[in-house]
Amino acid sequence: ICMENEKVQYEIKPATMGDIPQIVELLKTEPNAVIPLTDDQAIDRMDQGLLYVAKKGPKVIGVQGAKVWEESGVPELGSAVVAEEYRGNGIN
C-alpha cells in the first residue's frame, strides 16, 4: 500500500528478511517499546505474516507487529513504533 500526505510518501508492506536489522534497530531506539524483539523473534513474526513495516524508499521508518492468541485464534495488533523524525505524519 502506497501512502502519501503533504509531508512524506511511504509504503506499508509485510516485513522481509532484509528489513529485520532495521526493525530491530528501530525498536532499540524507542525507550517505550513494550517488548523489544530479537532478530529471531522478528523473523518468527515475519514468517507468520505478523510484522509490517512502513518504508520510505529502502529505509524502515515504522513497524507494526501483531499476534494471534492461541486459545481463541483471534489476531491482535501489537505495539507500533515510528522513527522519531517521521512521527506526526499519519504513519501509525
C-alpha positions, 0 to 999 in steps of 0.5 A: 500500500502506497501512502502519501500526505503533504509531508512524506510518501511511504509504503506499508508492506509485510516485513522481509528478511532484509528489513529485520536489522532495521526493525530491530534497530528501530525498536532499540531506539524507542525507550517505550517499546513494550517488548523489544524483539530479537532478530529471531523473534522478528523473523518468527513474526515475519514468517507468520505474516505478523510484522509490517513495516512502513518504508520510505524508499529502502529505509524502515521508518515504522513497524507494526507487529501483531499476534494471534492468541492461541486459545481463541485464534483471534489476531491482535495488533501489537505495539507500533513504533515510528522513527522519531523524525517521521512521527506526526505524519499519519504513519501509525 
